[in-house]
């Protein structure tokens, strides 16, 4: 059973008719993802990319049985879009949007706490289960079916890891881009846990970066419950303290959220940490045998 | 976005937070008149002159001084305004002081001993909630307090749906050991402070010290405020609070081209798509024997224009001995990026340092061919390790 999304997932696109939404929805459909429609308030009743457009998520759920949503709504309205999806009963909500105010995400996190929806992101490349469903903006062609799962805070670094894993002769089961914001819906530990419990995954690549305590939390989980080899990399060894490195959450605040501190904890917890991002694929090949 | 102490205090005051009053000046000849005005407004006798730069530890570098009369006031302003202030939080080069805040003396003698506390408001990333962190150990380096006496640091988490409750504000005041007038003052202070934090979409408040004066008033003596850049669209009036003089000139220039650029001290420049890959590329430079000269995320739109702007900004730094371009072309096609690099290179003309271009992803082979056949002094690579090896070779 694959993780989070598969060929049976019924996906809607929030912000369907905008330029980003249109482009990536087109790419998702081309990949073979089951996109059942989209939502753009005020454009309900229209057809876009040969799929129906709805005014509300609730309507898309009622009429198309949607269970998964991907959000391309601009930052000022993205938090609202996430809550609308959760309210409509969407099970997996993937928010691609970068630049949502932190205060909005504080509210979203609290809103989702007692609801049965899983949020991935925001500020993430999305999720892909190879050859089944691409619910994200990653280039589909670099993925080859295989048994390595990938969890990452970063987009292009995920692609880099996938590419190395594939070139080393392995392939990818599911890749989860959890996002680079200070508040995200699914933590690194939760994403790792999903892959640990996935019978289609034999090894896990975990890519973190400076800032926050998620990598340490995931590492402790792996030490305690890990059943599969994990290769880890943390970006930002050379990042200066106190500066936000592109991702809103990538900032060294103290001694504990530096790249070296995180790597040390990960090593203690039995994760195969590589210092060079060029060595991810090779390391996985070594440890998976 | 960071703002100055005097700007932060104005905002806090507008939310009803009691502050140490002051007047900001940027000309030495305004010192005496500003002092006179402050005396009239506050009745203060002595004054404190505080350098306005975006860094803490100003007192240690000689950027905060007491003046007991007009003569001293002029002298102290002359000393601080226009100085290059080096503090534990600035670079070794320090920061030029363009403005000073002439502030009232709040440590005047009275019925009780003044006392200092520490208070900050920020996001706790683990819980996804705002937290007020406070301690009786004010006026000190909070990291040191947390290290030496962690039991003295208190945390109050705020429910996102409900906001700060009255009992929480009272708990804070009790934990700080206050009673009577000072207790009431602290409850009011904390409530107003949290209201301000939410109201302006802040990402950090640090008030160190919060002072209990000798007559039991609770006021913010210093204030560090950072605003959430992503929420600035809701606060258009704050955009003018940005002080570009506090930022690196090349970073200001990069911002004009919509480039996410951070200046560093190394010798190898880099240009990358994606923040995570950009950090990873900096790390690769270090592992190859160099030091990164910058962070630069060109985002999804790596084309001739952005690459040229990136080149020009990186090349301003005379320490740069080589440039590594690292693009993972997913949606963006590598051959187009390669053409962009060639075009940008030709448009700049002479580039006297080696350039290494690593293009991987869609049409990577075609891209390599374009680079190799351009006749330019550009090395190409497809695999990341190959790029790392080439950086090592040019630095050797």
Boltz contact constraints between the chains, C-beta under 6 A:
constraints:
  - contact:
      token1: [A, 99]
      token2: [B, 230]
      max_distance: 6.0
  - contact:
      token1: [A, 101]
      token2: [B, 201]
      max_distance: 6.0
  - contact:
      token1: [A, 101]
      token2: [B, 228]
      max_distance: 6.0
  - contact:
      token1: [A, 101]
      token2: [B, 230]
      max_distance: 6.0
  - contact:
      token1: [A, 101]
      token2: [B, 231]
      max_distance: 6.0
  - contact:
      token1: [A, 102]
      token2: [B, 123]
      max_distance: 6.0
  - contact:
      token1: [A, 102]
      token2: [B, 228]
      max_distance: 6.0
  - contact:
      token1: [A, 103]
      token2: [B, 201]
      max_distance: 6.0
  - contact:
      token1: [A, 106]
      token2: [B, 160]
      max_distance: 6.0
  - contact:
      token1: [A, 107]
      token2: [B, 160]
      max_distance: 6.0
  - contact:
      token1: [A, 109]
      token2: [B, 128]
      max_distance: 6.0
  - contact:
      token1: [A, 110]
      token2: [B, 160]
      max_distance: 6.0
  - contact:
      token1: [A, 110]
      token2: [B, 161]
      max_distance: 6.0
  - contact:
      token1: [A, 139]
      token2: [B, 330]
      max_distance: 6.0
  - contact:
      token1: [A, 154]
      token2: [B, 276]
      max_distance: 6.0
  - contact:
      token1: [A, 155]
      token2: [B, 274]
      max_distance: 6.0
  - contact:
      token1: [A, 156]
      token2: [B, 273]
      max_distance: 6.0
  - contact:
      token1: [A, 156]
      token2: [B, 274]
      max_distance: 6.0
  - contact:
      token1: [A, 156]
      token2: [B, 277]
      max_distance: 6.0
  - contact:
      token1: [A, 156]
      token2: [B, 328]
      max_distance: 6.0
  - contact:
      token1: [A, 157]
      token2: [B, 276]
      max_distance: 6.0
  - contact:
      token1: [A, 157]
      token2: [B, 277]
      max_distance: 6.0
  - contact:
      token1: [A, 157]
      token2: [B, 280]
      max_distance: 6.0
  - contact:
      token1: [A, 159]
      token2: [B, 328]
      max_distance: 6.0
  - contact:
      token1: [A, 159]
      token2: [B, 330]
      max_distance: 6.0
  - contact:
      token1: [A, 160]
      token2: [B, 328]
      max_distance: 6.0
  - contact:
      token1: [A, 182]
      token2: [B, 123]
      max_distance: 6.0
  - contact:
      token1: [A, 182]
      token2: [B, 125]
      max_distance: 6.0
  - contact:
      token1: [A, 183]
      token2: [B, 128]
      max_distance: 6.0
  - contact:
      token1: [A, 209]
      token2: [B, 276]
      max_distance: 6.0
  - contact:
      token1: [A, 212]
      token2: [B, 125]
      max_distance: 6.0
  - contact:
      token1: [A, 213]
      token2: [B, 126]
      max_distance: 6.0
  - contact:
      token1: [A, 235]
      token2: [B, 276]
      max_distance: 6.0
  - contact:
      token1: [A, 235]
      token2: [B, 279]
      max_distance: 6.0
  - contact:
      token1: [A, 235]
      token2: [B, 280]
      max_distance: 6.0
  - contact:
      token1: [A, 236]
      token2: [B, 279]
      max_distance: 6.0
  - contact:
      token1: [A, 237]
      token2: [B, 283]
      max_distance: 6.0
  - contact:
      token1: [A, 238]
      token2: [B, 282]
      max_distance: 6.0
  - contact:
      token1: [A, 238]
      token2: [B, 283]
      max_distance: 6.0
  - contact:
      token1: [A, 238]
      token2: [B, 286]
      max_distance: 6.0
  - contact:
      token1: [A, 238]
      token2: [B, 292]
      max_distance: 6.0
  - contact:
      token1: [A, 239]
      token2: [B, 279]
      max_distance: 6.0
  - contact:
      token1: [A, 243]
      token2: [B, 262]
      max_distance: 6.0
  - contact:
      token1: [A, 245]
      token2: [B, 279]
      max_distance: 6.0
  - contact:
      token1: [A, 245]
      token2: [B, 295]
      max_distance: 6.0
  - contact:
      token1: [A, 246]
      token2: [B, 260]
      max_distance: 6.0
  - contact:
      token1: [A, 246]
      token2: [B, 275]
      max_distance: 6.0
  - contact:
      token1: [A, 246]
      token2: [B, 297]
      max_distance: 6.0
  - contact:
      token1: [A, 247]
      token2: [B, 275]
      max_distance: 6.0
  - contact:
      token1: [A, 276]
      token2: [B, 287]
      max_distance: 6.0
  - contact:
      token1: [A, 277]
      token2: [B, 280]
      max_distance: 6.0
  - contact:
      token1: [A, 278]
      token2: [B, 384]
      max_distance: 6.0
  - contact:
      token1: [A, 278]
      token2: [B, 385]
      max_distance: 6.0
  - contact:
      token1: [A, 278]
      token2: [B, 388]
      max_distance: 6.0
